[in-house]
Amino acid sequence: MNPIEFFDTHTFRMVFFGTAVIGLVAGALGPFVYLRKQAMMSDVISHAALPGAMLAFLSAVLVFGTDGRNMLGLIVGAVVVGTVAALAANAIVRVSKIAIDTAMAVVLTFFFGAGMLLLNVITNGPFPGKGGIQDYLFGNASVITQADLVTSVSVGGVALVITAVFWKEFAVRTFDADLAVVLGFRARTIDTLLFVTIVIATVIGVKAVGLVLMVAFVITPPAAARQWVSSLRGLVALSAAFGAVGSGVGAYLSVSWGGVPTGPVIVLSLFAILLFSLLFAPKRSVFTRARARRRARFALRESLMQAGGAR
């Protein structure tokens, strides 16, 4: 399919712009998780988004009598439960001797198990409008509507605004948690706000690509961008660009190839960007480091030979 035919079709436009927005927001906020060395936190959040979305569906149908598949309602439920999961993992580390990787694994499995139970209840129960609710498990970009796109842009914009307003606090807390406390920042408040933004970046893509693959949207762009830049602002900007471009290209390729799931193709596109960055980034690439090691070995050998000759 050529680009003109692609953008002439409403469904394909929604898939392209919807996934690009998801990639941009996730890429912009992913560096904070990447730099805190909590890469799997986005995996915890995405799995916790499942019970959050299911609870939001049940609340809408049983309590308010409205459409349970409303995108905004599902995002709100996923954000609330996802934030609780992120804070719970860090709280376990704070009050016990359990390491963060173990805490994240425990929290992930607990919330995912609860989500699968609720999904089974909804799938087998007489709930109106339950069709397609399982898309939150594996994703389905083709179901993105214009209303979903507007919601993703609005909610993602809120997350980016929060990040811009609290940029200094997020940066200090990310690089030096102790300094943030010394400067008088409220650590738990900052962590909560930071995790809320990361949760938003994660959950807005669950419907399109599924919770299984969403971790790649949050972590791969900053990992690639880190090979090219050294400042936080540059990292956030380039990571957002990589996320948007990789997602857009992946969406286009998945449609052009026909019948190929969008999420996996986007993940492969993001991986291609990471691989290119690892190989060809001017200062941190594999080839650059290999040349530096060869030069260091040569210089060491020369100095040892000169020292031997002097004796």
C-alpha positions in Angstrom: 0.0 0.0 0.0 1.4 3.4 -1.0 1.3 6.3 1.5 -1.5 8.1 -0.4 -3.8 5.2 -0.1 -2.8 4.7 3.5 -3.7 8.2 4.6 -6.9 8.3 2.5 -8.4 5.6 4.7 -9.9 6.7 8.0 -9.1 3.5 9.9 -5.5 3.5 8.8 -5.1 7.2 9.7 -6.5 6.4 13.2 -4.0 3.5 13.6 -1.1 5.6 12.4 -1.8 8.8 14.5 -3.0 6.8 17.5 0.1 4.6 17.7 2.4 7.7 17.0 0.8 9.6 19.9 1.3 6.5 22.1 5.0 6.2 21.1 5.6 9.9 21.5 4.2 10.1 25.1 5.8 6.8 26.2 9.1 7.8 24.6 9.1 11.2 26.4 8.3 9.8 29.8 10.3 6.6 29.5 13.7 8.2 30.3 12.7 8.7 33.9 12.1 5.0 34.4 15.2 4.1 32.4 17.5 6.4 34.4 16.1 5.2 37.7 17.1 1.7 36.6 13.5 0.5 37.0 13.0 -0.6 33.4 10.5 -3.3 34.4 8.3 -0.8 36.2 6.5 -0.1 33.0 5.8 -3.9 32.8 4.4 -3.8 36.3 2.2 -0.8 35.4 0.9 -2.3 32.1 0.0 -5.6 33.8 -1.7 -3.6 36.6 -3.6 -1.7 34.0 -5.6 -4.8 33.2 -7.4 -5.1 36.5 -7.8 -1.3 36.6 -9.5 -1.3 33.2 -11.7 -4.3 34.2 -12.8 -2.6 37.4 -13.6 0.6 35.5 -15.7 -1.5 33.0 -17.6 -3.2 35.8 -18.2 0.1 37.7 -19.5 1.8 34.5 -21.9 -1.1 33.7 -23.1 -2.1 37.2 -23.0 1.2 39.1 -23.5 4.0 36.5 -25.3 2.0 33.8 -23.1 3.5 31.0 -20.9 2.1 28.3 -18.2 0.2 30.0 -15.8 0.5 27.0 -15.5 4.3 27.3 -11.8 5.0 26.7 -11.5 7.8 29.3 -13.2 5.7 32.0 -10.9 2.7 31.3 -7.8 4.9 31.3 -8.8 6.5 34.6 -9.3 3.0 36.1 -6.0 1.8 34.7 -4.1 4.9 35.9 -5.4 4.6 39.5 -4.6 0.9 39.8 -1.3 1.2 37.9 -0.2 4.0 40.2 -1.1 1.9 43.2 1.0 -1.0 41.8 4.0 1.3 41.1 3.9 2.8 44.6 3.4 -0.7 46.1 6.5 -2.1 44.5 8.6 0.9 45.9 6.9 0.6 49.3 7.9 -3.0 49.6 11.5 -2.1 49.1 11.3 0.8 51.6 9.8 -1.3 54.4 11.5 -4.6 53.9 14.8 -6.1 52.7 13.3 -7.3 49.4 15.1 -5.9 46.3 13.2 -3.8 43.8 13.3 -6.5 41.0 11.7 -9.1 43.4 9.2 -6.5 44.5 8.2 -5.6 41.0 7.9 -9.3 40.1 5.6 -10.0 43.1 3.4 -6.9 42.4 3.2 -7.7 38.6 2.0 -11.3 39.2 -0.5 -10.3 41.8 -2.2 -7.6 39.8 -2.0 -9.6 36.6 -3.6 -12.5 38.3 -6.4 -10.3 39.6 -6.8 -8.8 36.1 -7.1 -12.2 34.5 -9.7 -13.2 37.0 -11.8 -10.1 36.4 -11.4 -10.6 32.6 -12.7 -14.1 32.9 -15.7 -12.9 35.0 -16.6 -10.2 32.4 -16.1 -12.6 29.4 -18.3 -15.3 30.9 -20.9 -12.9 32.5 -24.0 -11.3 31.0 -22.5 -7.8 30.7 -23.6 -5.5 27.9 -20.9 -4.2 25.6 -18.3 -6.7 26.7 -17.2 -7.5 23.1 -13.6 -6.6 22.5 -12.7 -6.2 26.1 -10.0 -8.9 25.7 -8.1 -6.5 23.4 -6.5 -5.1 26.5 -4.6 -8.3 26.9 -3.0 -8.4 23.4 -4.1 -5.1 21.8 -5.8 -4.3 18.6 -4.8 -1.1 16.9 -7.5 -1.4 14.3 -10.2 -0.6 16.9 -8.8 2.9 17.6 -11.5 5.4 17.0 -11.3 9.2 16.6 -12.7 9.5 20.1 -9.9 7.2 21.4 -7.3 9.3 19.6 -8.7 12.5 21.1 -8.7 10.9 24.6 -5.1 9.7 24.1 -3.9 13.1 23.0 -5.7 14.8 25.9 -4.6 12.4 28.6 -1.0 12.2 27.2 -0.9 16.0 27.0 -1.8 16.2 30.7 1.1 13.8 31.5 3.5 15.9 29.5 2.3 19.1 31.1 2.9 17.6 34.6 6.4 16.6 33.6 7.1 20.1 32.3 5.8 21.8 35.5 7.7 19.5 37.8 10.8 19.1 35.6 13.3 20.2 38.2 11.8 18.0 40.9 11.6 14.9 38.6 15.2 15.4 37.4 16.7 15.8 40.9 14.7 12.9 42.3 15.8 10.7 39.3 19.5 11.4 39.5 20.0 11.9 43.3 17.1 10.9 45.6 19.0 12.0 48.7 19.7 15.4 47.3 16.0 15.8 46.6 15.3 15.2 50.3 18.0 17.6 51.4 16.6 20.3 49.1 13.2 20.0 50.8 11.4 18.1 48.1 8.6 15.8 49.3 9.9 12.5 48.0 6.7 10.5 48.1 4.7 13.4 46.5 7.3 13.6 43.7 7.4 9.8 43.2 3.6 9.7 43.1 3.4 12.4 40.4 6.2 10.8 38.5 4.6 7.4 38.5 1.2 8.9 37.5 2.8 10.3 34.4 4.6 7.1 33.6 1.3 5.1 34.3 -0.5 7.4 31.8 2.3 6.9 29.2 1.9 3.2 29.6 -1.9 2.7 29.8 -2.9 4.9 26.9 -1.3 2.3 24.6 -2.6 -0.9 26.2 -5.7 -0.9 24.1 -3.7 -0.6 20.9 -0.8 -2.8 21.5 -1.7 -4.8 24.6 -0.1 -5.0 28.0 2.4 -7.6 26.9 4.3 -5.4 24.5 3.8 -2.0 26.1 7.0 -2.2 28.0 8.9 -1.8 24.7 7.3 1.5 24.0 8.5 2.9 27.4 12.0 1.5 27.5 13.3 1.0 23.9 13.2 4.7 22.8 15.2 6.0 25.8 17.7 3.2 25.5 18.3 4.1 21.8 18.3 7.9 22.5 20.9 7.4 25.3 23.4 6.4 22.7 23.3 9.8 21.0 22.8 12.4 23.8 24.0 13.0 27.3 21.6 15.6 28.7 18.2 14.9 30.2 16.4 17.4 27.9 18.1 15.9 24.9 17.3 12.4 26.0 13.6 13.2 26.6 13.2 15.0 23.2 15.1 12.4 21.2 13.4 9.5 22.9 10.0 11.0 22.2 11.0 11.4 18.5 12.2 7.8 18.3 8.9 6.6 19.9 6.7 8.5 17.5 8.7 7.6 14.4 9.1 4.0 15.3 5.4 3.6 16.1 4.3 5.4 13.0 6.6 3.4 10.7 5.6 0.2 12.4 1.9 1.0 12.0 2.4 1.8 8.3 4.4 -1.4 7.7 1.8 -3.6 9.5 -1.0 -2.3 7.2 1.2 -2.4 4.1 2.2 -6.0 4.7 -1.5 -6.9 5.3 -2.8 -9.0 8.2 0.2 -8.4 10.4 -0.5 -7.4 14.0 0.5 -3.7 14.6 2.0 -4.0 18.0 4.7 -6.6 17.2 5.7 -4.7 14.1 6.1 -1.5 16.0 8.2 -3.3 18.6 10.4 -4.6 15.8 10.7 -1.0 14.4 11.7 0.3 17.7 14.3 -2.5 18.1 15.7 -1.6 14.7 16.2 2.0 15.9 17.9 0.7 19.0 20.1 -1.6 17.0 21.1 1.2 14.6 21.9 3.5 17.6 24.0 0.8 19.3 26.0 0.3 16.1 26.4 3.8 14.7 26.0 6.4 17.4 29.2 8.5 17.2 30.4 8.4 20.8 28.8 5.3 22.4 28.4 2.9 19.5 29.9 -0.7 19.6 32.4 0.2 16.8 33.5 3.4 18.6 34.1 1.6 21.8 36.0 -1.2 20.0 38.3 1.3 18.4 38.8 3.0 21.7 39.8 -0.3 23.3 42.2 -1.1 20.4 43.9 2.3 20.8 44.2 1.9 24.5 45.8 -1.5 24.1 48.1 -0.2 21.5 49.1 2.8 23.7 49.7 0.4 26.6 51.8 -1.9 24.5 53.9 1.0 23.2 54.4 2.4 26.7 55.5 -1.0 28.0 57.9 -1.5 25.1 59.4 2.0 25.7 59.7 1.2 29.4 61.5 -2.1 28.7 63.8 -0.4 26.2 64.8 2.3 28.8 66.0 -0.4 31.1 
